[in-house]
Amino acid sequence: MSTTLAASPALKSLALNGGTPVCEKPIPPVSVQITEDDINAVVGVMRSGMLAQGKNCLALEEAFGKMTGAKHMMTCANGTCALQLAYEPLFQPGDHVLVPAWTYVATVSMVVARGGVPIFCDVDPATYNIDPADARRRITPKTTALACTHLYGNPADIDGVQALAKDKGLKVIYDAAQAHLATYKGRGLGEFGDAVTYSLYATKNMTTGEGGFISTNDENLAKDIRLLRSHGETQKYIHGRVGYNYRMTDMEGALGLSQLQRLPANNARRRANAAAFDRAIAQIDGLSAPTETPGAVGIYHLYPGRVDPAAFAKPGDGSSVRDLFAKALNAEGVATAIHYPRPVTRQPAFEKLVKDFPPVADRLAETLFCIPVHQGLTDRQVSQVCEALSKVAAALR
Ligand SMILES: Cc1ncc(COP(=O)(O)O)c(C=O)c1O
């Protein structure tokens, strides 16, 4: 994003205060909310001296398992090792694994870390999640598993994914890192697939700083994952298999339990904010709102809108319309974020593995922008975001 505001003729007509944000403090793209209750919960564990995985992690597993409809819930150190712990028992080195071309890097990198071969599938242009029809076209004789992200908190087309998996005998791992308590057709995400993973990273809708979950409804798989999480230890100092130390601390467990109390209300607030943005964007030519998958209730970890470059003037300096749009929103006091500036298929780590670049993912990398949608927004800030969207769109025609 090398564009400067002054470099754009279109922006000269916009009252951007010479490129200085019109608001003293731009509306931040994320908000990490730690309450006194959160602090007291963590301090309580510290005072107890029982710091490692313990009763708070267990209580968190029980509560989050119930809320997501999963029989077995395991806490772990982060969302990346949650994927690793789920992948290891579910496919073998050399297996081909269908993955979305549009997701966070970890969904794919952990496939490669396991020795699997990622088969990149295109995504739906409106929901941004894996397109089961494209995945079906890309299946190879060595394909044994499918990893599906519920990106931005919007559940994917689970019926489509499960039908494909049933038809082709695939294991399914859902990456719900961004989708805590989202639902599909009235059911918790923990009810679907072979395993579901989550991240509790600092900016997620609920957090433990770093942290994660893996859930499954298969008792044997749950046993395997628990063993892998803790050095394959079957009895004290007896290691039945090679494993890792991917445990969560009990301080994180306590923070998670405390955060979980507020999650339903925070998710509801995010949905209300998103609905306001949907209404505003519906009035603006050249912008598109994200589309919820039919039957899904998302939690808007992020609010990813799209710019249609054809609807706006071409930037004079060769930058993309989206980059200019994001920059102008920033100048209006709305901090935008680009999740993601390129698809995983265009990452140096994976590019050489790609035979046929999925086009929708490439297009999203040029057109998608995220605006603040978090529960920390005031009503006034929600209106400010809506006003900034229409003001910037008008100025860039
Ligand atoms: C879709 C997705 N998968 C996996 C991860 C990895 O989680 P963590 O950062 O907790 O390792 C993230 C984190 O941002 C994510 O967004």
The ligand as an SDF file (V2000), in Angstrom:
LIG
                    3D

 16 16  0  0  0  0  0  0  0  0999 V2000
   -8.6500  -19.0590   10.4020 C   0  0  0  0  0  0  0  0  0  0  0  0
   -7.5290  -19.2000   11.3930 C   0  0  0  0  0  0  0  0  0  0  0  0
   -6.9530  -20.3900   11.5720 N   0  0  0  0  0  0  0  0  0  0  0  0
   -5.9640  -20.5800   12.4640 C   0  0  0  0  0  0  0  0  0  0  0  0
   -5.4890  -19.5450   13.2200 C   0  0  0  0  0  0  0  0  0  0  0  0
   -4.3290  -19.7730   14.1340 C   0  0  0  0  0  0  0  0  0  0  0  0
   -4.6220  -19.4810   15.4530 O   0  0  0  0  0  0  0  0  0  0  0  0
   -3.4730  -18.9710   16.4900 P   0  0  0  0  0  0  0  0  0  0  0  0
   -3.0630  -17.6180   16.0630 O   0  0  0  0  0  0  0  0  0  0  0  0
   -4.1580  -19.0060   17.8060 O   0  0  0  0  0  0  0  0  0  0  0  0
   -2.3700  -19.9540   16.4020 O   0  0  0  0  0  0  0  0  0  0  0  0
   -6.0560  -18.2760   13.0960 C   0  0  0  0  0  0  0  0  0  0  0  0
   -5.5700  -17.1410   13.9050 C   0  0  0  0  0  0  0  0  0  0  0  0
   -5.7040  -16.0140   13.5820 O   0  0  0  0  0  0  0  0  0  0  0  0
   -7.1020  -18.0950   12.1520 C   0  0  0  0  0  0  0  0  0  0  0  0
   -7.6720  -16.9030   11.9840 O   0  0  0  0  0  0  0  0  0  0  0  0
  1  2  1  0
  2  3  1  0
  2 15  2  0
  3  4  2  0
  4  5  1  0
  5  6  1  0
  5 12  2  0
  6  7  1  0
  7  8  1  0
  8  9  2  0
  8 10  1  0
  8 11  1  0
 12 13  1  0
 12 15  1  0
 13 14  2  0
 15 16  1  0
M  END
$$$$
